[in-house]
Amino acid sequence: MLTGGRHRFTATIFGVLDQASVLVHLAAATLARVQLREEDGLVARCLIGRQVYGFKSSVLRICFQPYPYLHLAYPHDVECVELRKSERVVVSLPVQVIAKQGSYNAHLIDLSASGAQVTCDQVLGEVGDELKLAFTLTFAGVSRELMCAGLVRNISKGLSVDSAQHTHGVEFLSLSQEDIQFLLGYLYETLAHGRRAPSV
């Protein structure tokens, strides 16, 4: 993910020449939209496994043949942050839940790489029950629907005496590797901005 000015966009690193430049490919439509110029400053973030690397750079050269790509200034300082499996962020996201007794519209109130807290005005099952979850995340301007199975680990009634909401601690069981990487990117982006994730 690259950030330049007010724009944020995804790109692919495909080459590095030590102490010279980093080669980054991006779509022609993206290049036209963000209107980059040589010497523009950028902040790059790259997710590898559970580690997020970040560095500041600038555009050395914009090339269009045989496809659009950039030469970025070689970074001298690279930061690395490891996302713990239990790292949680506060969210407010709709989630579709399929339980034994039916389908429900519920909400995610926090999210981590290993699970989530799900609230609903109905009890979605018992501890040990398996649920199916479907929810949408947006990371680096790209939206993706994640669908997975989850195991109910605990259930509690609301945060206040008059609350009708039931909170379910759910452990993820079957996220694909691509979904895990996207989820980690979403978590990092939210944590890096030091803010509450936006509602959908």
Helices and strands as residue ranges (DSSP letters): E 2-4, E 7-9, E 12-17, E 21-25, H 28-34, E 41-48, E 51-63, E 69-73, E 79-82, E 89-99, E 102-111, E 115-120, E 130-139, E 142-157, E 166-172, H 177-192
